[in-house]
Amino acid sequence: MVTLFAVPMTCDGCVKDVSDALYKLGGITKVEADLEKQLVSVEGTAAPSAIVSAIEATGRDAILRGSGTSNSAAVCILETYHRSEKGGDALVPASAPEADTEGSGVKDREVRGLARMVQVSPTITLVDLTVRGVKPGTYSATIREYGDLKLGATSTGPVWAGGSGTTQPRGILGTVQVGKDGRGSIFFDHPFQVWEVIGHAMVVSSQQEGITEANLKNDENTIVGVIARSAGMWDNDKTVCSCTGKTLWEERKDEVKKGMI
């Protein structure tokens, strides 16, 4: 598995610090850094979340960029959804302009999670999920049949079946444990291709009963977002998500500000 990370580096000493930190991780077989492009390519079996943590331990930031094939990466910003005090049936996500409007009644909407997906083989996709600011407990992460967020989690439908002939829905990713600090992260290795899940919603929720059915409720600890295509390893090396057009580090600042990381 080869994954690419954007890392701010200014000299050969930076490259050495990052490389030395990564080689200390189990499962890393090769590290190559491009100082000019501010990119680090890592080969091995270590989870992207572990690689990011190792780079951050050197005092530098890091963003997972993708794998070696085109159309192989995706991102999902996970937000809370609650009913707007302005009335009506529509729910407003934290990223909507209304969420920043004084008196809007939607200040409780927060971005509380981020999932990055990287396809590393014709059948396997890595999902790196980080959750922040929810109550402690066990959360189920699922991909849903629909990408309709008009009514938040309640309009995303049942868990994505992923085609006929499957013994169980392919959209069941697994569970993540959130600690007392409201933080949790996990790395999933799942048998689907990125193009299959683009446009579907992802839901992370502590609701356990009927999690696979279309009966989820919106609450402050249920977070949801639509999976969107993002730049792959050899695609646009300046933007993290093709739908926003923001640079990597602009997107990173937004993530930190909104509590995603």
N, C-alpha and C positions, 0 to 999 in steps of 0.2 A: 504494500500500500504506500503510495506517495501522496502527500498533502503539502499544500503551499500556504505560507503564512506571511502576512504583511507585518514587518517589524521595523520601527524607526531605529536606524543605525547610522552613526556618523564617522566611524573609523574602523580600521582592522581590529582594534582592541574590542570594539563592540561585537564584531563577528566572532571573535574568539570566545568572549564571555557567553554568548548565546549558544555557540556550538558545544562548548564544554558542559554547559548546563543540560543540554539535550542528550548528550552522550551518557550522562549519568542516569538517564531514564532507562528502565528495562524495555527491550524490544526495539531500540533505535539502531539501525544498521548504517545509515548514511545521512549526513547533514551537509547541504550546500547553500551558501549565502551569496546573494547578489547585492553588494553594497550600493551600487548605483540605483537599482530599482527598489531597494528596501524590501527585498523578498528573501524568505528562507524556505527551502525545500527540504522536507523531512521524509525519509523512507524508513518504514518499520511497522510495528504492530501496536505502538502506544496510542492511546485515545487522544483525539485532538484536544480535549479539555485538559489532559495531563500535560500536553505539550505547551499549551497556552499558559498554564500555571507555572511551568518551569521557566518560560521566557519572562513572565511577569516577575518572577523571583529575582531576576537580574536587574530589575528596576526599569524594564522596558515594556511597552504595550505590545499586544499581538492580536491579529485578526485572522481567523481561518479564511483562506481565500478560495480553496477548491481543490479539485484533483486534476489529473492530466488530460481529461477529455472535455470536449465542448458540450454545453448543455448538461453539465453534470453536477451543478450545485444549486441549492435553494436556501431560502431563509424564511423564517416565520416569526413575526413580532407578536408576542402574546400579551393580551390586554384584558383588564376587567371590563365588564359591560353591566351598566345599571340603567334603569329608566330615567330619562331626563325629566327634571322638574318643570320643564316648559310644557309638558303634556304630550299626548299622542302615544302611539305604540312603538315608535322607533327608538332604538337604543343607540347611545353615542359612545364610540371608542375613545381612549385617551388621546389618540393621535389626531382626532378631528378638531377643526378650528374652534368649534363650540366649547371644547374642553378647556381652552385658554381664555374664554370670555368671562369677564366678571359678571356674576349673577346668573350664570348659565345653569347652575344647579348640578353640574357634572364634575365638580372638582375631585370627587372621590374616584374617578376613573384613573387608573394607573397602568402603565406598562410594567408588567411584573415577570416577563419571561422572554427568552430568546432561544430559538432552535435553528441550528445550522445543519444542512444536509449536504453530504458529499458522496457521490456515487463513485465507488472505487473498483467495480468490476461490472460485467454485464448483468449480474444478478444481485449485487450487494450494495446497499447504501448505508453510510454512517450517519447517525443522528446525534448531534451534540446538543444537549438540552440544559439550559440554566434557568433556574427559577429564583426569584427574589421577592421578599415582602409578603409572603402568605403565611398562614398559621402552620405550626408544626404538624407533621403527620405524613401519611402515605398518600401519594397522588398517582392517579392513572393518567398516562399519556396516550392519546388515541388520535388517529386521523379519521375524519368523518366523511360521509358520502357527499356532502354539499359544501360549497364555499359561501353560503348565504349567512351573513352576519347581521341581517336586519334586526333579528331578535336575539342577538348574541348566541350563546351556546344552544339555546332552544331551537334555533332554526338551522342547525348544521346537520340534522338527521342522525341516523344510526352510524355505527362504526363502518368505515369503508370496507366493503366486501372484497374488492380487488379482483373481480372476475368470477366466472362460474367454475364449479368443480373444486372450490376451496373447502376444506374441512372446518375452518374457522375464519372470521374476518381478518384480512391482512393488515387492517389498520390498527390492530392492537400492538402498541409499541412496548409497553411494560410499565413499571412503576418507578417513581423517584421518591426518595425519603427527604423530607424537609426538616431540618433541625430546629432547635429552639431559637436560633437567630433568624429564622424565616428564610433560610437559604438552602438550596439543594441543586445538585447537578448530576447528570448521568450520561453515559455514552451507550447508545444502542447500535447494534449491528443487525440490520434488517433486510430481508429478501424482497426488495422492490427497486424499480428504477425511478430516478428523479422525475422523469417526464410523466409518470403515472400519477403522481400526487400533486402536481402543480395545479393550483386553483381549488384544491380541497382545503377544508378547515382542519386545524389541529386544536384539540382541547386538552387542557391539563386540569384535572379536577380531583378534589378529595371525595367527591360523591362516588360511592362504591356500588350501591344497589342500582342495577339496570344501566351500568355505564356503557354497555354496548348498544343500548336501545336509543330511540329518539325521544327521550324524556328527561334530558338534563335540565337543570334549573340554573339561572344566573344568580351568582352570589359573589361576594368580595374575594372568595378564594377559588373561584373558577375562572381560568384565563383562556382566551381563545384568539386565534388569528388565522389568516389565510396564507397558505404556502405559496411563495412567489419565487420565480426563477431569479438567481443571482449570478454574478459573473463567475465563470469557471477559471481554472488555473491559467489558461493561455488566452482568455478573452480580454475584456476590458480590465486593465490592471489599475484603474483609478477609482472605479465605483464598486460598492459592495452589493448594490441592488439595482437592477436595470429599471425598476419602476420609480425610483426616487431621483436618480441622477446625481446624488450626493457623492462627494469623495469619501474614501474609506474613513478618514479621520474625522470628517464632519459627521458621518453616521455614528462613529464611535462616541463622539461627544454627546450626541443626542441619546445614545443608549445609556451612558453613565447618568446623564441628567434625569432621564425618565425611570431610572432604577432597574434597567435590564441587566446590568452587570455591576 
